[in-house]
Amino acid sequence: MDINYNELSLEQLKEINKKSAAAIADFQNRKKKEAIAKATEIAKAAGFSSLEDMLAAQPARQKAEAKYRHPENPDLTWSGRGRKPGWIVEALEAGRSLDDLAI
C-alpha cells in the first residue's frame, strides 16, 4: 500500500492517524490476550487451576540481612547490597571503614 501523504488534506491525515492508532491498540490487545491464554495453558499443564494460582505460588522475595548498622542510630541498617545509604557514605568520608560499621 503506497500512499502519498503529501497529497492528503489535514482531515484525511487525521483520519488515517485515528484509524491506525485504533488498529495498533486492537492488535496489542489481541496479542496480550493470546499471551495470557498461552500462559494459562502452561499453568494448567503444570497443575495449577489458574494463572493467578501459579503467580501466587511464587515464593516471596526475602529481605537481605543487615550487615552494617549506624553507630548512633541502630534503626539505620544496610545489607551491603545496592546503593550506599547517606550515613554510610558520610562515615566512609569521615575516615571510617565498613568494618567499623559491621554488625
Kinemage of the C-alpha trace (Angstrom):
@kinemage 1
@onewidth
@group {chain A} dominant
@subgroup {mainchain}
@vectorlist {calphas} color= white
{ca met a 1} P 0.000 0.000 0.000
{ca asp a 2} L 1.678 3.148 -1.230
{ca ile a 3} L 0.158 6.401 -0.017
{ca asn a 4} L 1.495 9.811 -0.905
{ca tyr a 5} L 0.839 11.603 2.363
{ca asn a 6} L 1.841 14.945 0.856
{ca glu a 7} L -1.274 14.886 -1.337
{ca leu a 8} L -3.719 14.340 1.543
{ca ser a 9} L -5.613 17.020 3.421
{ca leu a 10} L -5.199 17.582 7.148
{ca glu a 11} L -8.561 15.920 7.812
{ca gln a 12} L -7.563 12.859 5.785
{ca leu a 13} L -4.246 12.611 7.632
{ca lys a 14} L -6.021 12.898 10.995
{ca glu a 15} L -8.458 10.164 9.962
{ca ile a 16} L -5.598 7.868 8.935
{ca asn a 17} L -3.865 8.617 12.236
{ca lys a 18} L -7.036 7.868 14.216
{ca lys a 19} L -7.679 4.591 12.383
{ca ser a 20} L -4.073 3.426 12.656
{ca ala a 21} L -3.974 4.218 16.400
{ca ala a 22} L -7.145 2.173 16.888
{ca ala a 23} L -5.733 -0.681 14.791
{ca ile a 24} L -2.487 -0.665 16.797
{ca ala a 25} L -4.378 -0.744 20.104
{ca asp a 26} L -6.568 -3.597 18.834
{ca phe a 27} L -3.516 -5.537 17.664
{ca gln a 28} L -1.770 -5.089 21.021
{ca asn a 29} L -4.882 -6.205 22.922
{ca arg a 30} L -5.172 -9.340 20.763
{ca lys a 31} L -1.504 -10.200 21.368
{ca lys a 32} L -1.898 -9.699 25.133
{ca lys a 33} L -4.950 -11.966 25.204
{ca glu a 34} L -3.058 -14.618 23.227
{ca ala a 35} L -0.118 -14.405 25.651
{ca ile a 36} L -2.420 -14.717 28.668
{ca ala a 37} L -4.144 -17.725 27.082
{ca lys a 38} L -0.782 -19.435 26.445
{ca ala a 39} L 0.432 -18.689 29.971
{ca thr a 40} L -2.838 -20.047 31.386
{ca glu a 41} L -2.386 -23.252 29.377
{ca ile a 42} L 1.153 -23.640 30.734
{ca ala a 43} L -0.065 -23.041 34.302
{ca lys a 44} L -2.817 -25.636 33.943
{ca ala a 45} L -0.383 -28.134 32.396
{ca ala a 46} L 1.833 -27.631 35.454
{ca gly a 47} L -1.048 -28.494 37.787
{ca phe a 48} L -2.327 -25.051 38.749
{ca ser a 49} L -6.015 -24.286 38.498
{ca ser a 50} L -5.341 -20.847 37.012
{ca leu a 51} L -2.617 -18.427 36.037
{ca glu a 52} L -3.341 -16.424 39.199
{ca asp a 53} L -2.742 -19.526 41.355
{ca met a 54} L 0.607 -20.083 39.681
{ca leu a 55} L 1.670 -16.477 40.238
{ca ala a 56} L 0.519 -16.572 43.867
{ca ala a 57} L 2.617 -19.693 44.449
{ca gln a 58} L 5.841 -17.769 43.795
{ca pro a 59} L 7.860 -17.511 46.989
{ca ala a 60} L 8.069 -14.021 48.425
{ca arg a 61} L 11.426 -12.374 47.998
{ca gln a 62} L 13.217 -12.257 51.305
{ca lys a 63} L 14.764 -9.060 52.520
{ca ala a 64} L 18.541 -9.242 52.696
{ca glu a 65} L 20.002 -9.487 56.171
{ca ala a 66} L 21.597 -6.316 57.515
{ca lys a 67} L 25.395 -6.356 57.669
{ca tyr a 68} L 26.051 -2.775 58.754
{ca arg a 69} L 24.487 -0.596 61.452
{ca his a 70} L 24.641 3.129 62.123
{ca pro a 71} L 26.784 3.688 65.253
{ca glu a 72} L 24.358 6.136 66.902
{ca asn a 73} L 21.009 5.073 65.454
{ca pro a 74} L 20.623 1.273 65.482
{ca asp a 75} L 17.423 1.543 63.416
{ca leu a 76} L 19.539 2.501 60.390
{ca thr a 77} L 20.995 -0.606 58.752
{ca trp a 78} L 22.320 -1.631 55.354
{ca ser a 79} L 22.664 -5.078 53.807
{ca gly a 80} L 25.678 -4.154 51.707
{ca arg a 81} L 23.629 -4.523 48.539
{ca gly a 82} L 22.639 -1.718 46.245
{ca arg a 83} L 23.402 1.944 46.619
{ca lys a 84} L 25.178 3.003 49.804
{ca pro a 85} L 22.920 4.983 52.144
{ca gly a 86} L 23.946 8.521 53.001
{ca trp a 87} L 25.078 7.633 56.513
{ca ile a 88} L 27.479 5.007 55.111
{ca val a 89} L 28.902 7.498 52.609
{ca glu a 90} L 29.353 10.091 55.374
{ca ala a 91} L 31.087 7.585 57.641
{ca leu a 92} L 33.455 6.495 54.857
{ca glu a 93} L 34.250 10.122 54.013
{ca ala a 94} L 34.967 10.741 57.703
{ca gly a 95} L 37.652 8.047 57.598
{ca arg a 96} L 35.726 5.089 58.995
{ca ser a 97} L 35.762 1.724 57.281
{ca leu a 98} L 32.917 -0.660 56.594
{ca asp a 99} L 34.439 -2.983 59.192
{ca asp a 100} L 33.828 -0.241 61.788
{ca leu a 101} L 30.105 -0.329 60.929
{ca ala a 102} L 29.738 -4.109 60.637
{ca ile a 103} L 27.196 -5.806 62.854
